[in-house]
């Protein structure tokens, strides 16, 4: 028999009971401590598991914030719609049209039709668009005109006889314009800037025949005859309320966000009736500047 066990049984009964109680209490205390340690470990694990998603989210947020934000959709593979409002104004630049001024306001709608193509600075996409200007005005100098006809004067002289007095022409013309064909190349550009170049064609209607044509008769010694206006101031010597507007332009989108942009542009516009009227003086060239705001979908 083991010496320890022998010693235990040789003890008096009272001492044996006391030793047994002490042993039981020690085991119970040790079990209690192990139980508390187990609960503490479980609590630590639970806290760590709860914090891990937050740590991952914070790290993901930091990673996302450290990446450059793409605010220019022209650099994406998407083919967005483009809806905007714009105002446009300018002046004539050729011949005697330097005093002509223009102002209009309208809307723009376009659709990027292709993905990006090309390399370097020329990389970009093709957009088809349309514009409508329900408000269109041109401010022109006021002159005077007389309607004159060819007549034979005293002694068989042939000249121009003016009927009635002079009346004003020119001034402010009001109308509407639509540009149903806009072929635009959007350059991919930078993070916020996307330049563009376009060719377009449109139609213009005005409330009076535009531009005004003719001038005052030049009196001579034959009592109101003037050969200088022959063929210019006749009753049918007039222009048309319909004109065509072929044009070319350049501009840039400044993207305030991925779906919003401020638009700046400059257009060279030719105005011509294509001889729909008896005369077609037109406006050979005008420069018009555009300010707009677009929503990209």
C-alpha positions in Angstrom: 0.0 0.0 0.0 1.2 3.5 -0.8 2.8 5.3 2.2 0.5 8.3 1.7 -2.6 6.3 1.7 -1.4 4.3 4.7 -0.8 7.5 6.6 -4.2 8.7 5.7 -5.9 5.6 7.1 -3.8 5.6 10.3 -5.1 9.1 11.1 -8.0 9.5 13.6 -11.4 9.7 11.9 -11.7 13.4 12.7 -8.5 14.3 11.0 -9.4 12.1 8.0 -12.7 14.0 7.5 -11.0 17.4 7.8 -8.4 16.4 5.2 -11.1 15.2 2.9 -13.0 18.5 3.1 -9.9 20.5 2.4 -9.2 18.4 -0.6 -12.8 18.8 -1.9 -12.6 22.6 -1.4 -9.4 22.8 -3.3 -10.8 20.8 -6.2 -13.9 22.9 -6.2 -11.9 26.2 -6.1 -9.7 25.0 -9.0 -12.8 24.0 -11.0 -14.3 27.4 -10.4 -11.2 29.2 -11.5 -11.1 27.1 -14.7 -14.8 27.9 -15.3 -14.1 31.6 -14.9 -11.1 31.4 -17.3 -13.2 29.6 -19.8 -15.9 32.4 -19.7 -13.2 35.1 -20.0 -11.7 33.4 -23.1 -15.1 33.1 -24.7 -15.8 36.8 -24.0 -12.4 37.9 -25.5 -13.1 35.8 -28.7 -16.6 37.3 -29.0 -15.2 40.8 -28.7 -12.5 40.1 -31.4 -15.1 38.6 -33.7 -17.3 41.6 -33.3 -14.5 44.0 -34.0 -13.1 42.2 -37.1 -15.9 43.4 -39.5 -15.4 47.0 -38.3 -11.6 46.7 -38.8 -12.1 45.2 -42.3 -14.6 47.9 -43.2 -12.3 50.7 -41.9 -9.4 49.2 -43.9 -11.6 48.9 -47.0 -12.7 52.5 -46.5 -9.2 53.7 -46.3 -8.2 51.7 -49.4 -11.2 53.2 -51.3 -10.4 56.7 -50.2 -6.8 56.3 -51.2 -7.9 55.4 -54.8 -8.5 58.1 -57.4 -12.2 58.9 -57.9 -13.3 58.7 -61.5 -15.5 61.7 -62.0 -15.2 61.7 -65.8 -17.5 59.1 -67.5 -15.7 59.6 -70.8 -12.9 57.5 -69.3 -15.3 54.6 -68.5 -16.5 51.7 -70.7 -20.0 53.0 -70.2 -22.1 54.7 -73.0 -24.1 57.3 -71.1 -26.9 59.6 -72.1 -26.3 63.3 -72.0 -29.1 65.8 -71.1 -28.5 69.5 -70.6 -29.6 73.1 -70.8 -27.6 75.8 -72.4 -27.4 79.4 -73.5 -25.5 80.6 -76.5 -24.5 84.0 -77.7 -22.0 85.7 -80.2 -21.5 88.0 -83.1 -20.9 88.1 -86.9 -17.3 88.3 -88.1 -17.3 88.7 -91.9 -18.2 91.3 -94.4 -20.7 93.9 -93.0 -22.0 91.5 -90.3 -19.8 92.7 -87.5 -22.8 94.6 -86.0 -24.9 91.4 -85.9 -25.4 89.9 -82.4 -27.0 86.6 -81.4 -28.5 85.1 -78.3 -30.4 81.9 -77.8 -31.4 79.4 -75.0 -32.4 75.8 -75.3 -31.8 72.1 -74.5 -29.3 69.4 -75.5 -29.8 65.6 -75.7 -27.1 63.1 -76.7 -26.0 59.5 -76.5 -22.5 58.1 -76.5 -22.6 55.5 -79.2 -19.2 53.8 -78.9 -16.6 52.7 -76.4 -13.3 54.6 -76.3 -11.0 54.2 -79.3 -7.6 55.5 -80.2 -4.5 56.3 -78.2 -3.0 59.1 -76.4 -4.6 62.5 -76.5 -6.9 61.5 -79.3 -8.5 58.6 -77.4 -12.2 59.1 -77.0 -15.7 58.1 -78.1 -18.4 59.1 -80.6 -21.6 60.8 -79.5 -24.7 61.6 -81.5 -26.7 64.6 -80.2 -29.5 67.1 -80.9 -30.2 70.6 -79.7 -33.3 72.8 -79.8 -33.5 76.5 -79.1 -37.1 77.7 -78.6 -35.8 81.1 -77.9 -33.5 82.6 -80.6 -32.8 86.3 -81.4 -30.5 88.2 -83.6 -29.9 91.9 -83.1 -29.0 93.8 -86.3 -28.5 97.4 -87.3 -31.6 99.3 -88.4 -31.5 100.7 -91.9 -34.1 102.1 -94.3 -35.4 100.8 -97.6 -37.8 101.8 -100.4 -39.5 99.5 -102.8 -38.4 100.5 -106.3 -39.3 99.3 -109.8 -37.6 99.7 -113.2 -39.2 102.6 -115.1 -38.7 104.8 -118.1 -38.2 108.4 -117.3 -38.4 111.5 -119.4 -36.6 111.5 -122.7 -36.6 107.7 -122.6 -34.1 107.3 -119.8 -34.4 104.0 -117.9 -34.0 104.0 -114.2 -35.6 102.9 -110.9 -38.8 104.5 -109.7 -39.4 104.2 -105.9 -42.9 103.6 -104.7 -43.8 105.1 -101.3 -41.5 106.4 -98.7 -38.6 104.7 -97.0 -39.3 102.2 -94.2 -37.1 100.7 -91.5 -35.6 97.2 -91.9 -33.4 95.2 -89.6 -33.5 95.5 -85.8 -34.4 92.5 -83.7 -35.3 89.2 -85.2 -37.0 86.5 -83.1 -37.3 82.8 -84.0 -36.6 79.2 -83.2 -33.7 76.9 -84.1 -33.2 73.2 -84.1 -30.0 71.2 -84.7 -31.0 67.6 -85.3 -27.6 66.4 -86.4 -24.6 66.8 -84.1 -21.7 64.5 -84.6 -19.4 64.9 -81.6 -16.1 63.3 -80.6 -15.6 63.3 -76.9 -11.9 63.0 -75.9 -11.2 60.9 -72.8 -9.4 63.8 -71.2 -8.4 63.9 -67.5 -10.1 63.1 -64.2 -12.5 66.1 -64.5 -12.0 67.6 -68.0 -13.3 66.1 -71.3 -12.7 68.2 -74.4 -14.8 67.6 -77.5 -15.0 68.6 -81.2 -18.1 68.5 -83.4 -19.7 69.1 -86.7 -23.4 69.9 -86.9 -26.3 71.1 -89.1 -29.5 72.8 -88.2 -32.5 74.8 -89.3 -33.6 78.3 -88.3 -37.0 80.0 -88.6 -37.5 83.7 -87.9 -40.6 85.9 -87.6 -39.3 88.1 -90.4 -37.3 87.4 -93.4 -33.7 87.2 -92.3 -31.4 88.9 -92.7 -32.9 92.2 -93.9 -31.9 93.2 -97.4 -31.9 96.3 -99.5 -31.4 100.0 -98.7 -32.6 103.5 -99.4 -32.8 104.8 -103.0 -30.3 107.3 -104.2 -31.9 110.3 -105.7 -30.7 111.7 -109.0 -31.6 114.6 -111.2 -34.4 112.7 -112.9 -36.9 113.1 -110.1 -36.5 110.1 -107.9 -34.8 107.7 -110.2 -31.8 105.7 -109.0 -30.0 103.1 -111.0 -27.8 102.3 -108.0 -30.5 100.1 -106.4 -31.7 98.4 -109.6 -32.4 94.8 -108.8 -31.9 95.3 -105.1 -35.1 97.0 -103.8 -37.8 95.5 -106.0 -41.0 94.1 -104.4 -39.5 90.6 -104.8 -36.0 91.4 -103.7 -36.2 89.8 -100.3 -34.7 86.9 -98.2 -36.5 84.0 -96.4 -37.8 83.2 -93.0 -36.1 79.8 -93.3 -32.3 79.4 -93.1 -29.8 76.6 -92.6 -27.1 76.6 -90.0 -24.1 74.4 -90.8 -21.5 74.7 -88.1 -18.4 73.5 -86.4 -17.5 73.7 -82.7 -15.1 72.8 -79.9 -15.6 72.7 -76.2 -15.0 71.0 -72.9 -17.0 69.3 -70.1 -15.9 70.0 -66.6 -17.3 67.2 -64.4 -18.3 68.3 -60.9 -19.3 64.7 -60.3 -19.6 61.5 -62.2 -23.1 62.5 -63.4 -22.9 66.3 -63.6 -20.9 68.6 -65.8 -20.5 72.3 -66.6 -20.1 72.7 -70.4 -18.2 75.4 -72.3 -18.1 75.7 -76.1 -17.4 77.9 -79.1 -19.1 77.4 -82.5 -18.5 78.9 -86.0 -21.9 79.1 -87.6 -22.9 79.9 -91.2 -26.5 81.1 -91.8 -27.8 80.7 -95.3 -31.3 80.3 -96.9 -29.8 78.2 -99.8 -31.6 80.7 -102.1 -35.1 79.8 -100.8 -35.7 83.5 -101.0 -35.1 85.9 -103.9 -31.9 87.0 -102.3 -29.4 85.1 -100.1 -27.1 87.5 -98.3 -26.9 85.3 -95.2 -24.3 85.5 -92.5 -21.2 83.9 -93.8 -19.7 83.4 -90.4 -20.5 84.1 -86.8 -18.7 83.0 -83.6 -21.0 81.9 -80.8 -20.1 80.9 -77.3 -22.0 78.3 -75.2 -22.5 77.9 -71.5 -24.4 74.8 -70.3 -25.1 72.3 -67.6 -25.5 68.5 -68.2 -26.9 65.5 -66.5 -25.3 62.1 -67.4 -27.4 59.0 -67.2 
